[in-house]
Structures are given as structure tokens and as C-alpha cells.
Amino acid sequence: MSFHSFTQSIVAACSLLLLGSSGVMAQDTVLFSFDKPASVQDWVPVRLPEVFAKNQPTGKAEVASAKSGKGLKIRFDGGDWPAIGTTNIPVKGNWKSFQTLKAELTVDRPGVAYFRICQGKPDDKGKQPCWEKTMILAAGRNDVTLMIRHGLSMGVIDPGRGDITSFIIGMYQPEKGQIG
């Protein structure tokens, strides 16, 4: 697969694993499906409020092939913490019944990627509850399974904080000039 020069690319395919009441996996629920080219239109560049640098390059999204079907291909052209995200969450609600987020991430060089899932409404200071996970990725395909229900603070998606409102994918300091 050849990527446009001066970019770092990541291809993501995500699903949520639903655990039954007995603790045995009952079924997989696909979180995002990219079977149709129009499905990428909801993914837009996101500026993280804690990144203060001006004129950050933004990510660009398109549909690409992944082992598990179609995936979201994101091209980054440098920056500190560039990200793209969507507020169109196909699996509605607070995800109380889900325990695990499973993703296939393919990158053209080693790097650090992250997911941020926000829920509910911002408080009176404008802070919104978000679950975050940073992952160190090797060049090529990376299958990740992330616990969303175990841990402290930002390590869990707490159903009491409200419905899921956005899903963000980004990278830490992607380099220019990387070709896959």
C-alpha cells in the first residue's frame, strides 16, 4: 500500500465486545463500519483543548481496506497531537454493557496513537468526562484490546457520566516524509 508522501498514516477498524451477564462474550458489536465511502464524512479534524500550539496540521480521513473489512485511513502531516474525531456514534447510549474496545491499527512506522472517548455534557468549567488510552504501535498491523470498564478516573468509561458523545483518534508527533 502506498501512501501520499509527507504523511504518517494509520488505518483503524474498531469494534466493541459485548459481554453477556455470565461474563462470557455473547457477541461483537461493530462500532464503526466503513463499508460505504460516505461513512468517512463524519470524521473531521479536532483541535485538542490542551494543545496550545497554533497552526497545527490536521488529519485527513478516507476509507481503506483492513483485514477485518473496510477501515478508516487517517493521514497526518506532522504536528504535536493531531487528531480527527466524530460525534456521530452509531452505538448509542452509555456503553454500560460493554467491557472491551478492540481495534486493528496499521501504521507505516512505529509511533504513538491514542483514542479519546467523551461522554455526557461539559461541566460549568467546560471540562467534559473523557476516557483516554495511548498506545505504542509497531510498524505494520497492531491488534489492540483495551479494557474500558476497569481502572481509575480516565481509565474507565463510567455509565454514570452519560451517553457517549464523541470518538477521537490521534497520533503523537507524526513525522513528515513517511511513506508506507
C-alpha positions, 0 to 999 in steps of 0.5 A, a space after each residue: 500500500 502506498 501512501 501520499 508522501 509527507 504523511 504518517 498514516 494509520 488505518 483503524 477498524 474498531 469494534 466493541 465486545 459485548 459481554 453477556 451477564 455470565 461474563 462470557 462474550 455473547 457477541 461483537 458489536 461493530 462500532 464503526 463500519 466503513 463499508 460505504 465511502 460516505 461513512 468517512 464524512 463524519 470524521 473531521 479534524 479536532 483541535 485538542 483543548 490542551 494543545 496550545 500550539 497554533 497552526 497545527 496540521 490536521 488529519 485527513 480521513 478516507 476509507 481503506 481496506 483492513 483485514 477485518 473489512 473496510 477501515 478508516 485511513 487517517 493521514 497526518 502531516 506532522 504536528 504535536 497531537 493531531 487528531 480527527 474525531 466524530 460525534 456521530 456514534 452509531 452505538 448509542 447510549 452509555 456503553 454500560 454493557 460493554 467491557 472491551 474496545 478492540 481495534 486493528 491499527 496499521 501504521 507505516 512506522 512505529 509511533 504513538 496513537 491514542 483514542 479519546 472517548 467523551 461522554 455526557 455534557 461539559 461541566 460549568 468549567 467546560 471540562 467534559 468526562 473523557 476516557 483516554 488510552 495511548 498506545 505504542 504501535 509497531 510498524 505494520 498491523 497492531 491488534 489492540 484490546 483495551 479494557 474500558 470498564 476497569 481502572 481509575 478516573 480516565 481509565 474507565 468509561 463510567 455509565 454514570 457520566 452519560 451517553 457517549 458523545 464523541 470518538 477521537 483518534 490521534 497520533 503523537 508527533 507524526 513525522 513528515 516524509 513517511 511513506 508506507 
